[in-house]
Amino acid sequence: MKITITGGGTVGCALAERLSSEGHDIIVVDVNPAVLSSLPDTLDVMTVEGNSASLEVLKSAGVADADLMIATANADEINILSCIAAKKLGCPHTIARVRNPEYTQQLMFLKEELGLSLSVNPELAAAQEIYRLIQFPSFLKRDSFNKGRVELVEFALSAGSVLVGKKLSEVSAVIGPRALICAVERGEEVFIPKGSFELAADDKITVTAARKELAALIKRLELVKQKIHSVLIIGGSRIAEYLTEELLRSGVNVKIIDRDLGRCEFLSQKFPNALIIHGDAARRGFLESEGIAATDAVITLTGLDEENLIISKYATYVGVPKVITKMKRTEFSHLFENRDIGSLVCPKELTVNEITRYVRAMANSGPGSLRALHRIVDGKAEALEFTAQPAEYIGVPISQLHIKPEMLIACIWRRNSLIIPKGDDLIQVGDILIVVTSADRTVSELQDIFEKNPLI
């Protein structure tokens, strides 16, 4: 497909890299020539300098002939205006990154009038992910499928875990028949494991299960079950704003620390039931005086990755049960694995994943096309959701289907029940399938997981 991306910042660059690697023709537009020249030389993309809200610039970027335009400039208004202009020029699909909380509700009503195919809000997506982690603090990461009915959760195996030393063929007695280990990260390697794979201490494992089974899974694995009653948020960002709203609604006590007095005054007026503190959280003595060691969870949301990492590491050091760290850039995140910074959340990655899902579904709109996509295991694997449609694989035992290497049907959702597939299970029309694969395998429709002829 021909795709125009307006805005060459971190999100635009990440999208250009991801979509270019999947074979799409990419043109990046930005008003700043330095931004365009800083795009990695390895990217096979074209660039156009100019204001993306200008009709002439969009025309020169070939938007009229593009299949999709993605607006990721820093200003929401520019993104919305660019999408309106692109639609007028004849571009059939437009996506806008919109971050201002005041626009969120309006876009729900005006999406069709503005010609938007999709709007994405990185800060809102990050807040939602953090809130989901707060609900089950034992997990490092949570992703949901099938309207929240199916979950993929990640956690690390301690040396004393009941799973250590067990082969995958033996773990169903421990995790239960309605859960499946579908990915394992061990050091730098990621495995889509088979039954003979043996688990070890410090492995990070990803398990798929029905949402209603998560509490039972935690109990079986003897994971930490402490409920979060109090949260300390470092940085009064937009993410903090969205998150505080959710936390207060669920009865959690919230304290926010920010060094900007004006921002503190705004937050105190908007959230009278939260405690807003003006101060510098980078000072150890200040955090001690605010009782960091007595809080149930610390979430670092400042604009500096380095500051977030340091404060998160200190929070773990003083014994905070749950720590969540926001990072703008994840290129070096592997350096901080197992470094006591808790769960990592990256708004950029959430945005790129959501747009990539839309692009893949748009490129393959036939039967069995992609419904949802999540990058898991630090982006080294993908979990994909499909609906089974009439095809050669329908009604055939899974053991007789020729599934490609490094691909796994993790679960099947059928008529309000979760099936962990075995060899004699059949795929039926209308089934929701969750497929896990390595990130270097581009899968856009269910048929892609099978060899050319799915039947052996």
Residue pairs with C-beta under 8 A, 6 or more apart in sequence:
1 24
1 25
1 67
1 68
1 359
1 362
1 363
2 24
2 25
2 27
2 62
2 65
2 66
2 67
2 68
3 19
3 24
3 25
3 26
3 27
3 66
3 67
3 68
3 69
3 70
3 359
4 26
4 27
4 28
4 29
4 58
4 61
4 62
4 63
4 66
4 68
4 69
4 70
4 86
4 91
5 12
5 15
5 16
5 19
5 26
5 27
5 28
5 29
5 69
5 70
5 72
6 12
6 28
6 29
6 30
6 52
6 69
6 70
6 71
6 72
6 73
6 78
6 79
6 82
7 29
7 30
7 52
7 71
7 72
7 73
7 74
7 79
7 97
8 16
8 28
8 29
8 30
8 32
8 35
8 36
8 38
8 39
8 47
9 35
9 72
9 73
9 74
10 328
10 329
10 348
11 72
11 97
11 122
11 348
11 351
11 352
12 28
12 30
12 70
12 72
13 28
13 39
13 40
13 43
14 348
14 349
14 352
15 70
15 72
15 352
15 355
15 356
16 26
16 28
16 39
16 43
16 45
17 40
17 43
18 352
18 356
19 26
19 356
19 359
20 26
20 43
20 44
20 45
22 356
22 359
22 360
22 442
23 442
24 359
24 363
26 43
26 44
26 45
26 46
27 45
27 46
27 47
27 48
27 61
27 62
27 66
28 36
28 39
28 45
28 46
28 47
28 48
29 47
29 48
29 49
29 50
29 52
29 57
29 58
29 61
30 36
30 47
30 49
30 52
30 73
31 49
31 50
31 51
31 52
33 49
36 47
36 49
39 45
39 47
48 57
48 60
48 61
50 56
50 57
50 60
50 61
51 57
51 78
52 58
52 71
52 73
52 78
52 82
53 78
53 81
53 82
53 85
54 85
55 85
55 88
55 89
58 64
58 69
58 82
58 85
58 86
58 89
59 89
63 69
63 85
63 86
63 89
63 91
64 89
64 90
64 91
65 90
66 86
66 91
67 91
67 92
67 93
67 362
68 91
68 92
68 93
68 94
68 95
68 117
68 359
68 362
69 82
69 83
69 86
69 91
69 93
69 94
69 95
70 94
70 95
70 97
70 355
71 78
71 79
71 80
71 82
71 83
71 86
71 94
71 95
71 96
71 97
72 79
72 97
72 351
73 79
73 82
73 97
76 96
76 97
76 98
76 99
76 100
76 103
79 96
79 97
79 98
80 96
80 98
80 103
80 114
80 116
82 94
82 96
83 94
83 95
83 96
83 114
83 115
83 116
84 114
84 115
86 94
86 115
87 94
87 114
87 115
88 115
93 117
93 362
94 115
94 116
94 117
95 116
95 117
95 118
95 119
95 120
95 355
95 358
96 116
96 118
96 119
96 120
97 119
97 120
97 121
97 122
97 351
98 104
98 107
98 119
98 120
98 121
99 121
99 122
99 123
99 238
100 238
101 124
101 238
101 241
101 242
104 121
104 124
107 114
107 116
107 119
111 119
117 358
118 354
118 355
118 358
120 351
120 354
120 355
122 347
122 348
122 350
122 351
123 237
123 238
123 239
123 241
123 242
123 347
124 242
125 347
125 350
125 351
125 354
126 239
126 242
126 326
126 345
126 346
126 347
126 350
127 239
127 240
127 241
127 242
127 243
127 246
128 242
128 246
129 142
129 345
129 350
130 239
130 243
130 299
130 324
130 345
131 243
131 246
131 247
132 142
132 144
133 139
133 140
133 141
133 142
133 322
133 324
133 343
133 345
134 228
134 231
134 247
134 252
134 297
134 322
134 324
135 228
136 142
136 153
136 214
136 218
137 224
137 226
137 228
137 296
137 297
137 321
137 322
138 155
138 218
138 223
138 224
138 225
139 153
139 154
139 155
139 343
140 154
140 155
140 156
140 204
140 342
140 343
141 153
141 154
141 206
141 343
141 376
142 151
142 152
142 153
142 154
143 151
143 152
143 153
143 374
143 376
143 383
144 150
144 151
144 152
144 211
145 151
145 152
145 372
145 374
145 383
145 385
145 432
145 434
146 385
146 413
146 432
146 434
148 211
149 210
149 211
149 413
149 418
150 208
150 209
150 210
150 211
150 411
150 413
150 418
150 432
150 434
151 208
151 209
151 210
151 211
151 214
152 182
152 206
152 207
152 208
152 374
152 376
152 383
152 410
152 434
153 206
153 207
153 209
153 214
153 217
154 204
154 205
154 206
154 207
154 376
154 377
155 204
155 205
155 207
155 221
155 223
156 202
156 203
156 204
156 205
156 338
157 163
157 164
157 199
157 200
157 201
157 202
157 203
157 204
157 205
158 164
158 201
159 201
159 202
161 201
161 221
161 222
162 174
162 220
162 221
162 222
163 171
163 174
163 175
163 199
163 205
163 221
164 199
164 200
164 201
165 198
165 199
165 200
166 174
166 198
166 199
167 195
167 196
167 197
167 198
167 199
168 181
168 193
168 194
168 195
168 196
168 197
168 198
168 199
169 195
169 196
171 181
171 199
172 179
174 220
174 221
175 181
175 207
175 209
175 217
175 220
175 221
176 209
176 213
176 216
176 217
176 220
177 420
178 209
178 210
178 213
178 418
178 420
179 207
179 208
179 209
179 213
179 217
179 420
180 207
180 208
180 209
180 410
180 411
180 420
181 193
181 199
181 205
181 206
181 207
182 192
182 193
182 206
182 207
182 208
182 383
182 408
182 410
182 436
183 190
183 191
183 192
183 193
183 205
183 206
183 376
183 377
183 381
183 436
184 190
184 191
184 193
184 197
184 199
184 203
184 204
184 205
184 206
185 191
185 203
185 204
185 205
185 206
185 377
185 378
185 380
186 200
186 202
186 203
186 204
188 334
190 377
190 380
190 381
190 438
191 197
192 381
192 406
192 407
192 408
192 436
192 437
192 438
199 205
202 338
204 377
206 376
206 377
206 381
206 383
206 436
207 217
208 383
208 410
208 411
208 420
208 434
208 436
209 217
209 418
210 418
213 418
218 225
219 225
224 321
226 296
226 321
226 322
227 296
228 252
228 296
228 297
228 321
228 322
229 252
229 253
229 296
230 252
230 253
230 254
230 255
230 294
230 295
230 296
230 297
231 247
231 252
231 253
231 254
231 255
231 295
231 296
231 297
231 298
231 299
232 255
232 257
232 290
232 292
232 295
232 297
232 298
232 299
233 240
233 243
233 244
233 254
233 255
233 256
233 257
233 299
233 301
234 257
234 281
234 298
234 299
234 300
234 301
234 302
234 308
234 311
235 256
235 257
235 258
235 281
235 300
235 301
235 302
235 303
235 308
236 256
236 257
236 258
236 260
236 263
236 264
236 266
236 267
236 276
236 301
237 301
237 302
237 303
239 301
239 326
239 347
240 256
240 258
240 267
240 299
240 301
241 267
241 270
243 299
243 301
244 254
244 256
244 267
244 271
244 274
245 271
247 254
248 254
248 271
248 273
248 274
253 275
254 271
254 273
254 274
254 275
255 274
255 275
255 276
255 277
255 290
255 295
256 264
256 267
256 274
256 275
256 276
256 277
257 277
257 279
257 281
257 286
257 290
258 264
258 267
258 276
258 277
258 278
258 279
259 278
259 279
259 280
259 281
260 278
261 278
264 276
264 277
264 278
267 274
267 276
268 274
268 276
277 290
279 286
279 290
280 286
281 287
281 302
281 311
282 307
282 310
282 311
284 314
287 311
287 314
292 298
292 314
292 315
292 318
292 320
293 318
293 319
293 320
295 320
296 320
296 321
296 322
297 320
297 321
297 322
297 323
297 324
298 311
298 312
298 315
298 320
298 322
298 323
298 324
299 323
299 324
299 326
300 307
300 308
300 309
300 311
300 312
300 315
300 323
300 324
300 325
300 326
301 308
301 326
302 308
302 311
302 326
303 328
305 327
305 328
305 329
308 325
308 326
308 327
309 325
309 327
309 336
309 341
312 323
312 324
312 325
312 340
312 341
312 342
313 339
313 340
313 341
315 323
315 342
316 323
316 340
316 341
316 342
317 340
322 342
322 343
323 340
323 341
323 342
323 343
324 342
324 343
324 344
324 345
325 341
325 342
325 343
325 344
325 345
326 344
326 345
326 346
326 347
327 333
327 344
327 345
327 346
328 346
328 347
328 348
329 346
329 348
330 344
330 346
330 348
330 349
330 378
330 379
333 344
333 346
333 378
334 378
336 344
337 378
349 375
349 379
353 373
353 374
353 375
356 373
357 370
357 372
357 373
360 369
360 370
360 373
360 442
360 443
360 444
361 369
361 370
361 371
361 444
363 444
364 370
364 444
364 445
366 445
367 389
367 390
367 391
367 445
368 386
368 387
368 388
368 389
368 391
368 445
368 446
368 447
369 386
369 444
369 445
369 446
370 384
370 385
370 386
370 443
370 444
370 445
371 385
371 386
371 387
371 432
372 384
372 385
373 382
373 383
373 384
373 385
374 382
374 383
375 381
375 382
375 439
376 382
376 383
376 436
379 439
380 438
380 439
381 436
381 437
381 438
381 439
382 436
382 437
382 438
382 439
382 441
382 443
383 410
383 434
383 435
383 436
384 434
384 435
384 436
384 437
384 443
385 432
385 433
385 434
385 435
386 432
386 433
386 435
386 445
386 446
387 430
387 431
387 432
387 433
387 446
388 394
388 427
388 428
388 429
388 430
388 431
388 432
388 433
388 446
389 429
389 446
390 429
391 446
391 447
391 454
392 453
392 454
392 455
393 401
393 427
393 446
393 447
393 450
393 454
393 455
394 426
394 427
394 428
394 429
395 426
395 427
395 428
396 426
396 427
396 454
396 455
397 423
397 424
397 425
397 426
398 409
398 421
398 422
398 423
398 424
398 425
398 426
398 427
399 423
399 424
400 455
400 456
401 450
401 454
401 455
401 456
402 450
402 451
402 453
402 454
402 455
402 456
403 409
403 449
403 450
403 451
403 454
404 441
404 449
404 450
404 451
406 437
406 438
406 441
407 435
407 436
407 437
407 441
407 443
407 449
408 435
408 436
408 437
409 421
409 433
409 434
409 435
409 449
410 434
410 435
410 436
411 418
411 419
411 420
411 421
411 433
411 434
412 418
412 419
412 421
412 425
412 427
412 431
412 432
412 433
412 434
413 419
413 431
413 432
413 433
413 434
414 428
414 430
414 431
414 432
419 425
427 433
433 446
435 443
435 446
435 449
437 443
437 449
442 448
443 449
447 454
